[in-house]
Amino acid sequence: MQNHIKPNLGFGLGLRTEHYETILADKPPLDWLEIITENYLIPGGKPLYYLERIREHYPMVMHGVSLSIGSSDPLDWDYLHQVKALAKKIEALWISDHLCWTGIQSKNTHDLLPLPYTHEAIDLIVDRIKQVQDFLGQRILIENVSSYITYTASALSEWDFIKTISERADCLLLLDINNIYVSSVNHEFDPMNYIRGIPKERVYQIHLAGHSNEGDYIIDTHDHAIVDPVWDLYAAALKEMGPVSTMIERDDNIPPLSTLLTELGRAKRIAATILPAECI
């Protein structure tokens, strides 16, 4: 891995259409914003209009849902050209997507499907990440997804799978704390083994989010407030990894911006109890 100084952007939110006007009117105290890449790939229209205006006030990162880095389908170069152009337009600080597959034979399921943790899958994904990074001219962040099934073919733990991919592809990581918690409950593993197994120097961003508890299992739905066990796991991650750019995702049942700012305030308070003052 080349020597890089890991940036700490501070604390941010995911940009959602429901908050466009409030952000422009109030200029809330946010350090940065994350945008969903696919929402802004169509030329012109209201989404780009608001994006450009909001970008004047806040730095941004891009988060995609269509890379399908774990698929055996050819990479979608038309899509990647659009991603590259958007990143240049808004001067995105980095680009992320998910460690998953979203379909085969050019059919998109519009879901983030889990992978078998095999050496064959590692070889495939490492090659694809390298191609994407070469084309974009930068390292990308890959995010862990939540899962609800396991594969009998899996030969590694999820954290060893991610560690090996990130090291061989020399990519960066977006660590979703809620996804770790969801999967740990569903698959009955210790989430701290996951946290400790991830190469901390590659973790450039953290996602925090809520989920739906169905009793026997939980689902990563991003439509509820963050629960205490996820906050506790976030605190544990900071103790292991030090300062990491942190943001909150909310994709449904979206509350007023003030509610999310209050949640983000809790993340700041947790960080303040763990990290040196100059890192907050």
Salt bridges, closest charged atoms under 4 A:
GLU34 OE2 - HIS207 NE2 2.72
GLU52 OE2 - LYS89 NZ 3.02
GLU91 OE1 - ARG55 NH2 3.53
ASP97 OD1 - HIS98 ND1 3.41
ASP123 OD1 - ARG168 NH1 2.95
GLU143 OE1 - HIS63 NE2 3.03
GLU143 OE1 - HIS98 NE2 2.99
GLU143 OE2 - HIS207 ND1 3.06
GLU167 OE2 - LYS163 NZ 3.11
ASP170 OD1 - ARG139 NH1 2.99
ASP170 OD1 - ARG202 NH1 2.94
ASP176 OD2 - HIS207 ND1 3.63
ASP220 OD1 - HIS222 NE2 2.98
ASP223 OD1 - HIS224 ND1 2.55
ASP228 OD1 - ARG266 NH2 2.97
GLU240 OE2 - ARG196 NE 3.57
GLU249 OE2 - HIS63 NE2 3.99
GLU249 OE1 - HIS207 ND1 3.07
GLU249 OE1 - HIS222 NE2 3.43
ASP251 OD1 - ARG16 NH2 2.67
ASP251 OD2 - HIS222 ND1 2.63
